[in-house]
Amino acid sequence: MRTKSTTPTIKDVAAEAGVALGTVSKVINGLPVGESYRIRVEDAIRKLDYHVNSYAQGMKAGKTHTVALLIPNTQEPYFARLTYHINLALLKRNYRMLLCSTDYNQAAEQEYITMVQQNKVDGIIGLTYNPELTIAENIPFISIDRSIGPHVPCVASDNFAGGQMAAEKLADLGCRHVAFLRIGSSLSNEPNKRKAGFENGCLARDLSYDMKILEDGDSIDEFNDFLMEHMHDGRLDFDGLFCVTDHVAFQVLKMLQKLKVQVPEDVQVIGFDGTRAFGKEEYVCSTIVQPTEDIAEMCVELLLQENLTAKPPLVCLPVSYGHGWTTRE
């Protein structure tokens, strides 16, 4: 006799319903059985509070319906939004997400890869910063923003077009002398193309421009020093700024406020990502909007494709412009 402390099994359900194990299996998997048998099995499942062990069931079938997501953190709004939409895209397909937050730690990224492979996930989606990342060939992997190898698809926004769009927008808004402010990884990745796109847009619109490029780990105060160097008679030399992310734009806006530079009257500012203010629809600044939901859907769709050889090495999705309070439209 089964005690209350024992988890019920499929055998217990069969005994309670008075049917064969195969009949219970058919009911659980939605296969046709006689109506009277189906009712007896479902009644037994409810009575015993039986739950299917989907993980064990998946292991037998060679699938666990679990996908790992490697993400730097869920504090940054863009990463948080990406995590949310990837989870939704997986849930729609009856998959679960195993979240691995790496905090930009390259060693942790590799440890997570090893761990999730041992846990038999069906695939990995990763936004990673480890140039030496080792991934088993038999595990499907989709990279976000960085090309890892010829057999690992990369999904990203069209960062070059986004940089160019920012320059052209500033030109359309009447700017003549602009600057690009960047802080980020020295790795070769798709977001680095924002710089080249911005330069191209400036050249196309005959905008004079300066650049201040920082690497991860550099003090963001260097942006303040850069701005102060370009202050003359209480005015900033630039009438437009393009910041590589909305987070950088947010920091720069605080610096401009301390310097008593008015936004958008004295200088117009455009960021990148499409971050919205908490609980509101407004963008935190004028921004180049990444299609986060489309990126998530594409990652999941590519990951779950059976034909690995048909997957493209790079998918660039179109960006758009979002008006915030930091430009004069």
Summary of the structure (lengths in Angstrom):
residues: 329
radius of gyration: 26.1
end to end distance: 75.2
largest distance: 91.1
contacts: 1046
relative contact order: 0.11
helix: 40%
strand: 21%
